[in-house]
Amino acid sequence: QVQLVESGGGLAQPGGSLTLSCSASGMEVELNAMSWSRQSPGKQRELVAEIGIGLGALTEYADSVKGRFTISRDEAKNKVYLQMNNLKVEDTAAYYCGVNQRIWGQGTQVTVAS
């Protein structure tokens, strides 16, 4: 059974940084396309970052986060990360880790406010 558990959310100031972690079980993060999406109240869920299968896999980012967010994974720990820099108020949302854009975790809240 695939399970994804996100952590690392919290309150950050504009311009600050946070790193989200996703602990995976029941599957191997290196052998699947892993992604992060976010959703804030009243808005559609947005896919913000994705990393493809295998070593040297391509990464893709939403235009809204390009140059500020970085997705990565640790095969040994079976974890996926989202490094978020230069945070903006509009980054406030619940962030979800997903595998093959098909199974998602419960989410972790990120709030950016001064």
N, C-alpha and C positions, 0 to 999 in steps of 0.2 A: 504494500500500500504506500503510495507516494504521499509524503508529508513535507510541507514547506513552512518554516517558522521564521518570521521576520523579527528583527530587533534593531535597536539603535536610533529609533525615532525620538523626538523630543522637541524642545523649544530652542530656536536659534535666532540670532539677530540678523538683520539684513547684512549681507556681505560675509556672513559666517560660513562655517562648514559643518557637515555631519556625514558620518559614514553609516550606511545601513548594511546589515548582514542578513543573509538568508541561509539557514541551516536546512539541508535537504536530507531526507531519508527515503529509502525504497527505490532510489534511482541514483545514477551517477551524473553529476552536473557537467562533467566533461563530455559526456556522450549525448547530451541533449541541448537544444537551444534554450537558453535561459534568458529571462527578461524581467524588467521592472516596469510596472505601470502605476498610475496614480489616479485618484479620483477625489474631487472636492465636492461639497454639497451643491446640488443643482447643476453639476457639470457632468459631461460624459467622461468615461474612463479614457485616459490617455496613455498610450504606450510610450514610455520615455527612453528606454534603452534595451538593447538586445545583444547577446553574444551568441555566435553560431556554435556548431559542433566541432569539437576537437581542438588540438593545439594550433595556435596561430589563427584562430577563427576570426572572422570579420565582426566588427561591432557596428551597431547603428544607433543613432540618437534622434530624438525629436528635435526639431529646429529650436524649440523653446529652451532646451537644455544643452544644446551642442556647445562644446568648449567649456562647459562648467561641470558637467557630470561625467563620471567614468565608471563603466561597468567592468567588473573583473571576477575571476573565480579562482578558488584554491582547490585543486583536485584532491590533495591529501586530506584536507579538512571537509571536503564535499560541501563547500560554501560558495555563495555568490555575494558579491559586494556591490554597493553603489556609493561611490565617493561623490559627494555633492559640495561644490565650492561656490563661492560668491552667491550665496542663497538670496532669493528675492521673496518678497511677500507673496507673490503669485505662485511660489513653489509650495505653499501650504496645501496639504492634502494627505489622505491616507495612501501609503505606498505599499504595493503588493509585489511579491516575488512570484514568478510563474515559470512553468516548464512547458515548452512547446506551445505557449500561449493557450494552453488547454486546462491546466490545473494551477490554481492560485492559492497562496497562503491566506492567512486571516488579516494580514496588513499591520502596519505600524504607522502611527500618526506623526507627521512632521508639521510643526507650526513655526512660521517665520514672522517675527514681530519685534518691534523695537521697544 
